[in-house]
Amino acid sequence: MACSSGTCQSGCYRDENSVDEDGRKEGQVAANGDGSNHVSPRRGGVNAPGVCLKCKINETIAVTHPAVSGAGGEGGRFCADCFRSNLFGKFRFAVTSNAMISPSDNVLVAFSGGSASRVALQFVHEMQQKAQKNFDASRERQRVLPVFGVGVAYIDEITMYAEVSSEFDKATSEMELIVSNLSPPAKQFFIIPTESVFSPDLAVGRDSLTRLGDAVSDLTGKEDLIKHLRMLCLQKAALDNGYTKIVLGTCTSRIACHVLEATVKGQGFSLAADIQYIDARWKVPVVLPLRDCLSEELNMLCSLDSLKTVEASQQARAGINGLISSFVKLLQEENPSRESTIVRTAGKLTPFSFNRTPEVGDHNDRLASKRRQKKYNLKPDESQSPESFCLVCNSPLKKTDVSSLNGFTLKETSADMYAAACSSCQYQILPKDTSSMEQFLSLLPQSISDSHMFLREQIQDLLLSDSDDGT
């Protein structure tokens, strides 16, 4: 979380002539209660040991809370109040500069029970609470922007794991209690079983989900498939309940792991799509307001503010993903800036056309979006556009990948499927035996099957028939 006066976006650094809470300029002599004088330290001088680098008044976290003073040394630099304001400043800047949440939005926060999603929920709640106070204090409410709504969703993935956790009911009850204990406005809490994307009948959906999981033998492929099903669940819940944005607690640490994972799996072309603040390739756009925050910072905030987290039925990462996660953790221990460096380097990739806020909403929303772009000097969209998306994971595909379908007929379903999937899904999820492709297709959720049929209709004009082969 280190920053400098030239680059800090959260407003934590003050001018040399700024005043402190007592109305004094920095460096001005003031009288203590006992009649003695002291000089408040000036920025740029030697900071007293154990004194916050920002406010230069309070003791650092390392002194007041030594048990939670990790986070790559931040506990020895900032007090609890300044640490929290800096972290919220990152979140607020990401939201405002990228027009993530508009007054007319109804956002769904994905909540897993961990520290990242817990902080995301807390910060979104505080933004909503402030907007509600401003609305209530206004005398002319018809001229005031509305207050955005908030819902919370937990994806129940217990069916995909061999061992059923006996603590699941307790964990979900604790999550529901966390949401209900938030001050008004009230927020609806959803528990969404993964099998619900297969069928409204959960028994039927559970059977389909189990058979699909058994059909994928690769550990990395199975974990990636669960991740995609999780997004389908969030999309379904958002569409069914009228939510317009999905908020994920994805942070710098998780993105750093994903950068290396995607590189190893051969997903370099689609990597830029997954690491931006906004992902509007889905029907309900997905936003990442904690993109600039480290997981250690989020853990520390939960400890400092007593934000309760819940240990739900989450399994340790496996396969390539598990190896990369351990590798990045080791890098971070050796150098606390490694995760940020990985993300900054990947951030130089050109984003796609869907990595921006869609031009939708009422007139006030569009005006607010334009004001934000002007305020933060955002350049017009000059990003690339994909030709199509992978039928399994929805990753953007190169034009050359789609054009390879020109040599197939509609009867060759297995060939169509392989060509319409990214290389990672081809090697890790799809069956190697082409004779089992039809059976595998029947196990996929209806939303994926519909996309497959839609693609086949799209490419029908491109495919050569026996009468048009030029012979």
C-alpha positions as CSV (number, residue, x, y, z in Angstrom):
1,M,0.0,0.0,0.0
2,A,3.0,2.2,-0.2
3,C,2.4,5.5,-2.1
4,S,4.1,8.8,-2.7
5,S,3.0,12.3,-2.8
6,G,3.3,12.4,-6.6
7,T,1.2,9.3,-7.3
8,C,-1.2,8.9,-4.3
9,Q,-4.9,8.9,-5.5
10,S,-6.5,8.6,-2.1
11,G,-5.7,12.1,-0.9
12,C,-3.5,10.9,2.1
13,Y,-0.8,13.5,1.5
14,R,-1.3,17.1,2.4
15,D,0.3,20.3,1.3
16,E,3.1,21.8,3.3
17,N,0.8,24.6,4.4
18,S,-2.1,22.3,5.3
19,V,-3.6,22.5,8.8
20,D,-4.1,19.6,11.3
21,E,-7.1,18.8,13.3
22,D,-6.3,21.6,15.8
23,G,-6.1,24.3,13.2
24,R,-2.3,24.4,13.2
25,K,0.0,24.3,10.3
26,E,2.5,21.5,10.2
27,G,5.7,22.6,12.0
28,Q,3.8,25.2,14.1
29,V,4.6,25.5,17.8
30,A,1.6,24.7,20.1
31,A,1.0,24.6,23.8
32,N,0.5,21.3,25.5
33,G,-1.9,20.8,28.3
34,D,0.9,21.1,30.9
35,G,2.1,24.5,29.5
36,S,5.0,23.1,27.6
37,N,5.5,23.5,23.8
38,H,5.9,20.9,21.1
39,V,6.5,21.1,17.4
40,S,4.3,19.0,15.1
41,P,6.6,17.1,12.8
42,R,7.0,18.3,9.2
43,R,6.6,16.0,6.3
44,G,9.9,15.3,4.7
45,G,11.7,15.2,8.1
46,V,12.6,12.1,10.1
47,N,9.4,10.5,11.4
48,A,9.4,9.6,15.1
49,P,9.6,5.9,15.7
50,G,6.1,4.4,16.1
51,V,4.4,7.5,14.8
52,C,2.0,7.3,11.8
53,L,3.7,8.4,8.5
54,K,0.5,10.1,7.3
55,C,-1.1,11.9,10.3
56,K,2.2,12.1,12.3
57,I,0.1,12.1,15.5
58,N,-1.2,8.6,16.2
59,E,0.8,5.5,17.0
60,T,1.3,3.0,14.2
61,I,-0.6,-0.3,14.0
62,A,2.6,-2.1,15.0
63,V,2.5,-0.4,18.4
64,T,-1.2,-0.4,19.0
65,H,-2.1,-3.8,17.4
66,P,1.2,-5.8,17.2
67,A,-0.7,-9.0,16.6
68,V,-2.1,-7.8,13.2
69,S,0.8,-5.5,12.1
70,G,1.8,-7.6,9.0
71,A,0.7,-6.5,5.5
72,G,4.3,-6.1,4.2
73,G,5.3,-3.6,6.8
74,E,2.3,-1.3,6.6
75,G,1.7,-1.9,10.3
76,G,4.9,-0.1,11.1
77,R,4.0,2.9,8.9
78,F,0.4,3.9,9.5
79,C,-2.0,4.2,12.3
80,A,-5.3,2.2,12.1
81,D,-7.4,5.2,11.0
82,C,-5.0,6.3,8.3
83,F,-4.5,2.7,7.1
84,R,-8.3,2.3,6.7
85,S,-8.8,5.7,5.0
86,N,-6.0,4.8,2.5
87,L,-7.6,1.4,1.7
88,F,-11.1,2.9,1.3
89,G,-9.5,5.6,-0.8
90,K,-8.3,3.0,-3.3
91,F,-11.7,1.4,-3.4
92,R,-13.5,4.8,-3.8
93,F,-11.2,5.9,-6.6
94,A,-11.7,2.7,-8.5
95,V,-15.4,3.0,-8.3
96,T,-15.7,6.7,-9.2
97,S,-13.0,6.9,-11.9
98,N,-14.4,3.8,-13.7
99,A,-18.1,4.6,-13.2
100,M,-18.7,1.2,-11.6
101,I,-21.8,2.1,-9.6
102,S,-24.4,4.7,-10.7
103,P,-27.3,6.0,-8.6
104,S,-29.8,3.9,-10.5
105,D,-27.9,0.7,-10.2
106,N,-28.9,-2.4,-8.2
107,V,-25.7,-4.2,-7.4
108,L,-25.2,-7.8,-6.3
109,V,-22.1,-8.4,-4.1
110,A,-20.6,-11.9,-4.4
111,F,-19.9,-13.0,-0.8
112,S,-17.8,-16.1,-0.1
113,G,-17.2,-15.3,3.6
114,G,-13.5,-14.5,3.1
115,S,-11.8,-11.2,3.9
116,A,-11.8,-9.9,0.4
117,S,-15.5,-10.3,-0.2
118,R,-16.2,-9.1,3.4
119,V,-14.4,-5.8,2.8
120,A,-16.1,-5.4,-0.6
121,L,-19.5,-5.8,1.1
122,Q,-18.5,-3.4,3.9
123,F,-17.2,-0.6,1.5
124,V,-20.2,-0.9,-0.8
125,H,-22.5,-0.7,2.2
126,E,-20.8,2.4,3.4
127,M,-21.2,4.1,0.0
128,Q,-24.8,3.2,0.0
129,Q,-25.3,4.4,3.5
130,K,-23.7,7.8,2.7
131,A,-25.9,8.1,-0.4
132,Q,-29.0,7.3,1.7
133,K,-28.0,10.0,4.3
134,N,-27.6,12.6,1.5
135,F,-31.0,11.6,0.1
136,D,-32.7,11.8,3.4
137,A,-31.2,15.2,4.2
138,S,-32.3,16.8,0.9
139,R,-35.4,19.0,0.9
140,E,-36.0,18.5,-2.8
141,R,-35.8,14.8,-3.2
142,Q,-37.2,14.9,-6.7
143,R,-34.0,16.6,-7.9
144,V,-31.7,14.3,-5.9
145,L,-30.2,11.2,-7.5
146,P,-31.7,7.9,-6.2
147,V,-29.8,5.6,-3.9
148,F,-28.5,2.4,-5.5
149,G,-29.6,-0.9,-4.2
150,V,-27.5,-3.7,-2.8
151,G,-28.0,-7.5,-2.6
152,V,-25.6,-10.2,-1.4
153,A,-25.1,-13.7,-3.0
154,Y,-23.3,-16.8,-1.8
155,I,-22.7,-19.6,-4.2
156,D,-23.1,-23.0,-2.6
157,E,-20.6,-25.3,-4.3
158,I,-20.8,-28.2,-1.9
159,T,-22.1,-30.6,-4.4
160,M,-18.9,-30.5,-6.4
161,Y,-16.8,-31.7,-3.5
162,A,-16.5,-35.3,-2.3
163,E,-16.7,-34.4,1.4
164,V,-19.8,-32.6,2.6
165,S,-19.0,-30.1,5.3
166,S,-21.0,-30.6,8.5
167,E,-20.4,-26.9,9.2
168,F,-22.1,-25.7,6.0
169,D,-25.4,-24.8,7.7
170,K,-23.6,-22.9,10.4
171,A,-21.5,-21.0,7.9
172,T,-24.4,-19.9,5.8
173,S,-26.3,-18.8,9.0
174,E,-23.3,-16.7,10.0
175,M,-23.2,-15.1,6.6
176,E,-26.9,-14.3,6.7
177,L,-26.4,-12.8,10.2
178,I,-23.5,-10.6,8.9
179,V,-25.7,-9.2,6.1
180,S,-28.7,-8.7,8.4
181,N,-26.6,-6.9,11.0
182,L,-25.6,-4.2,8.5
183,S,-27.4,-0.9,9.1
184,P,-30.2,0.1,6.7
185,P,-30.8,0.2,3.8
186,A,-31.7,-3.5,4.1
187,K,-30.0,-6.0,1.8
188,Q,-31.4,-9.3,0.5
189,F,-29.2,-12.4,1.0
190,F,-29.3,-15.2,-1.6
191,I,-27.9,-18.7,-1.2
192,I,-27.5,-20.1,-4.8
193,P,-26.7,-23.8,-5.3
194,T,-24.4,-24.4,-8.2
195,E,-26.8,-27.0,-9.6
196,S,-29.5,-24.4,-10.0
197,V,-27.9,-23.4,-13.4
198,F,-28.7,-26.9,-14.7
199,S,-32.4,-27.2,-13.7
200,P,-35.0,-25.6,-11.4
201,D,-35.3,-29.0,-9.9
202,L,-32.3,-29.2,-7.6
203,A,-32.3,-33.0,-7.5
204,V,-32.0,-33.1,-11.3
205,G,-29.5,-30.3,-11.4
206,R,-27.4,-32.0,-8.7
207,D,-27.2,-35.2,-10.7
208,S,-26.2,-33.3,-13.9
209,L,-23.6,-31.4,-12.0
210,T,-22.1,-34.5,-10.5
211,R,-21.9,-36.3,-13.8
212,L,-20.3,-33.2,-15.4
213,G,-17.7,-33.1,-12.7
214,D,-16.9,-36.8,-13.1
215,A,-16.5,-36.2,-16.9
216,V,-13.6,-33.8,-16.2
217,S,-10.5,-35.7,-15.0
218,D,-8.0,-32.9,-15.0
219,L,-7.8,-31.2,-11.6
220,T,-7.0,-27.8,-13.0
221,G,-9.8,-28.2,-15.6
222,K,-12.3,-29.1,-12.9
223,E,-11.4,-26.1,-10.8
224,D,-11.6,-23.8,-13.8
225,L,-15.0,-25.3,-14.7
226,I,-16.3,-24.6,-11.1
227,K,-15.1,-21.0,-11.4
228,H,-17.1,-20.6,-14.7
229,L,-20.2,-22.2,-13.2
230,R,-19.9,-19.8,-10.3
231,M,-20.1,-16.9,-12.7
232,L,-23.1,-18.4,-14.4
233,C,-24.8,-18.7,-11.0
234,L,-24.1,-15.1,-10.3
235,Q,-25.4,-14.0,-13.7
236,K,-28.6,-16.1,-13.3
237,A,-29.2,-14.7,-9.8
238,A,-28.6,-11.1,-11.0
239,L,-30.9,-11.5,-14.0
240,D,-33.7,-13.2,-12.1
241,N,-33.7,-10.6,-9.4
242,G,-33.2,-7.4,-11.3
243,Y,-29.5,-6.6,-10.5
244,T,-27.6,-4.5,-12.9
245,K,-24.0,-5.0,-11.7
246,I,-22.1,-7.8,-10.0
247,V,-19.3,-6.8,-7.5
248,L,-16.5,-9.2,-6.9
249,G,-13.9,-9.0,-4.1
250,T,-11.1,-9.9,-6.5
251,C,-7.9,-8.1,-5.3
252,T,-4.4,-7.6,-6.5
253,S,-3.1,-10.8,-4.9
254,R,-5.8,-12.9,-6.7
255,I,-5.2,-11.1,-10.0
256,A,-1.4,-11.7,-9.8
257,C,-2.0,-15.4,-9.5
258,H,-4.4,-15.3,-12.4
259,V,-1.9,-13.6,-14.6
260,L,0.6,-16.4,-14.1
261,E,-2.0,-19.1,-14.3
262,A,-3.3,-17.8,-17.7
263,T,0.2,-17.5,-19.0
264,V,1.0,-21.1,-18.2
265,K,-2.3,-22.3,-19.7
266,G,-1.8,-20.5,-22.9
267,Q,-4.5,-17.8,-22.4
268,G,-2.4,-14.9,-23.2
269,F,-4.8,-13.4,-25.8
270,S,-7.8,-13.4,-23.3
271,L,-5.7,-12.4,-20.2
272,A,-6.4,-8.6,-20.6
273,A,-10.1,-9.3,-20.4
274,D,-10.0,-10.7,-16.9
275,I,-7.8,-8.2,-15.1
276,Q,-9.6,-4.9,-15.8
277,Y,-11.8,-2.9,-13.4
278,I,-14.9,-3.7,-15.6
279,D,-15.9,-6.8,-17.5
280,A,-19.1,-6.2,-19.6
281,R,-18.8,-9.3,-21.8
282,W,-21.6,-10.8,-19.6
283,K,-25.3,-9.8,-19.7
284,V,-24.8,-8.3,-16.2
285,P,-21.4,-6.4,-16.1
286,V,-18.9,-7.5,-13.5
287,V,-16.8,-4.9,-11.6
288,L,-13.6,-5.3,-9.4
289,P,-13.4,-2.3,-7.0
290,L,-10.7,-3.9,-4.9
291,R,-8.4,-4.5,-7.9
292,D,-5.7,-2.2,-6.3
293,C,-5.8,-3.8,-2.8
294,L,-3.6,-6.6,-1.5
295,S,-5.0,-9.6,0.3
296,E,-2.8,-8.8,3.4
297,E,-4.3,-5.3,3.6
298,L,-7.8,-6.7,3.5
299,N,-7.0,-9.3,6.2
300,M,-5.6,-6.6,8.4
301,L,-8.6,-4.4,8.0
302,C,-10.9,-7.3,9.0
303,S,-8.8,-7.7,12.1
304,L,-8.7,-4.0,13.0
305,D,-12.4,-3.4,12.4
306,S,-13.6,-6.7,13.7
307,L,-15.2,-7.6,10.4
308,K,-16.4,-11.1,10.9
309,T,-15.3,-13.6,8.2
310,V,-16.7,-17.1,7.7
311,E,-14.8,-20.3,6.8
312,A,-17.2,-21.9,4.3
313,S,-16.8,-25.1,2.2
314,Q,-13.8,-23.8,0.2
315,Q,-11.2,-26.3,-0.9
316,A,-7.5,-25.7,-1.3
317,R,-6.5,-24.9,-4.9
318,A,-5.2,-27.8,-6.9
319,G,-3.2,-28.5,-10.1
320,I,-1.6,-25.6,-11.9
321,N,-3.7,-23.1,-9.9
322,G,-2.4,-24.5,-6.6
323,L,1.2,-24.5,-7.7
324,I,1.0,-20.9,-9.0
325,S,-0.8,-19.8,-5.8
326,S,2.1,-21.2,-3.6
327,F,4.7,-19.7,-5.9
328,V,3.2,-16.2,-5.8
329,K,2.8,-16.4,-2.0
330,L,6.6,-17.3,-1.7
331,L,7.4,-14.3,-4.0
332,Q,5.4,-12.0,-1.9
333,E,7.1,-13.1,1.3
334,E,10.5,-12.4,-0.2
335,N,9.4,-9.0,-1.6
336,P,6.0,-7.4,-0.6
337,S,5.8,-5.5,-3.9
338,R,5.9,-8.6,-6.2
339,E,2.1,-9.0,-6.5
340,S,1.6,-5.3,-7.4
341,T,4.5,-5.5,-9.9
342,I,2.9,-8.5,-11.7
343,V,-0.5,-6.8,-11.9
344,R,1.1,-3.5,-13.1
345,T,3.0,-5.3,-15.8
346,A,-0.1,-7.2,-17.0
347,G,-2.0,-4.0,-16.9
348,K,-0.1,-2.7,-19.9
349,L,-2.0,-5.2,-22.1
350,T,-4.6,-3.6,-24.4
351,P,-8.1,-4.1,-22.9
352,F,-11.1,-5.2,-24.9
353,S,-14.1,-3.2,-26.0
354,F,-16.2,-4.7,-23.2
355,N,-13.7,-3.6,-20.5
356,R,-15.6,-0.4,-19.9
357,T,-18.9,0.8,-18.4
358,P,-21.7,0.2,-21.0
359,E,-23.4,3.4,-22.3
360,V,-26.7,2.5,-20.7
361,G,-29.0,4.1,-18.0
362,D,-30.8,7.3,-17.8
363,H,-29.6,10.8,-18.8
364,N,-28.2,11.5,-15.3
365,D,-26.1,8.3,-15.4
366,R,-24.6,9.1,-18.8
367,L,-23.8,12.7,-17.7
368,A,-22.2,11.4,-14.5
369,S,-20.1,8.9,-16.6
370,K,-18.9,11.7,-18.9
371,R,-18.0,13.9,-15.9
372,R,-15.9,11.1,-14.4
373,Q,-14.1,10.5,-17.7
374,K,-13.3,14.2,-18.0
375,K,-12.3,14.5,-14.3
376,Y,-9.9,11.6,-14.4
377,N,-8.7,12.3,-18.0
378,L,-9.8,8.9,-19.3
379,K,-9.0,8.3,-22.9
380,P,-11.7,7.3,-25.4
381,D,-12.1,3.6,-26.0
382,E,-9.6,2.4,-28.5
383,S,-9.5,-1.2,-27.4
384,Q,-9.7,-4.3,-29.5
385,S,-12.8,-6.4,-30.1
386,P,-12.9,-10.2,-30.1
387,E,-14.6,-12.2,-32.8
388,S,-16.3,-14.6,-30.5
389,F,-16.1,-16.2,-27.0
390,C,-15.1,-19.7,-25.8
391,L,-18.2,-21.8,-25.3
392,V,-17.0,-23.2,-22.0
393,C,-15.3,-20.3,-20.1
394,N,-16.5,-17.3,-22.2
395,S,-12.9,-16.2,-22.9
396,P,-12.5,-14.0,-26.0
397,L,-11.1,-15.9,-29.0
398,K,-8.8,-14.7,-31.9
399,K,-10.3,-14.3,-35.3
400,T,-8.0,-17.1,-36.6
401,D,-9.5,-19.5,-34.1
402,V,-13.0,-18.8,-35.3
403,S,-12.1,-18.9,-39.0
404,S,-10.8,-22.4,-38.5
405,L,-14.4,-23.6,-38.5
406,N,-14.6,-23.0,-42.2
407,G,-13.4,-26.5,-42.9
408,F,-16.1,-28.3,-40.9
409,T,-19.7,-29.3,-41.6
410,L,-22.5,-28.9,-39.1
411,K,-22.6,-32.6,-38.6
412,E,-19.1,-32.6,-37.1
413,T,-20.2,-31.4,-33.7
414,S,-17.0,-32.5,-31.9
415,A,-14.8,-30.6,-34.3
416,D,-17.1,-27.5,-34.0
417,M,-16.9,-27.7,-30.2
418,Y,-13.2,-28.0,-30.1
419,A,-12.7,-25.1,-32.5
420,A,-15.2,-23.0,-30.6
421,A,-13.3,-23.4,-27.3
422,C,-10.1,-21.8,-26.1
423,S,-6.9,-23.9,-25.9
424,S,-7.1,-24.1,-22.2
425,C,-10.6,-25.7,-22.2
426,Q,-9.6,-27.9,-25.1
427,Y,-6.7,-29.5,-23.2
428,Q,-8.2,-29.4,-19.6
429,I,-12.0,-29.7,-19.8
430,L,-13.2,-31.2,-23.1
431,P,-13.0,-35.0,-23.4
432,K,-10.1,-36.3,-25.5
433,D,-12.3,-39.0,-27.0
434,T,-14.3,-37.3,-29.7
435,S,-16.9,-40.1,-29.5
436,S,-17.9,-38.8,-26.0
437,M,-18.3,-35.2,-27.1
438,E,-22.1,-35.4,-27.7
439,Q,-22.5,-36.9,-24.2
440,F,-20.4,-34.2,-22.7
441,L,-22.3,-31.5,-24.5
442,S,-25.5,-32.9,-23.0
443,L,-24.1,-32.4,-19.5
444,L,-23.4,-28.7,-19.9
445,P,-25.8,-26.1,-18.4
446,Q,-28.5,-24.9,-20.8
447,S,-26.9,-21.5,-21.1
448,I,-23.8,-23.0,-22.6
449,S,-25.7,-25.3,-24.9
450,D,-27.7,-22.4,-26.1
451,S,-24.6,-20.5,-26.9
452,H,-23.2,-23.5,-28.8
453,M,-26.4,-23.7,-31.0
454,F,-26.3,-19.9,-31.5
455,L,-22.7,-20.2,-32.7
456,R,-23.5,-23.0,-35.1
457,E,-26.3,-20.8,-36.6
458,Q,-23.9,-17.9,-36.9
459,I,-21.3,-19.9,-38.8
460,Q,-23.7,-21.8,-41.0
461,D,-23.0,-19.4,-43.9
462,L,-19.3,-19.9,-43.5
463,L,-19.4,-23.7,-43.7
464,L,-18.9,-25.4,-47.0
465,S,-21.7,-27.7,-48.2
466,D,-21.2,-30.5,-50.7
467,S,-22.8,-28.4,-53.5
468,D,-20.6,-25.3,-52.7
469,D,-17.2,-27.0,-52.5
470,G,-16.2,-25.6,-55.8
471,T,-15.9,-28.9,-57.6
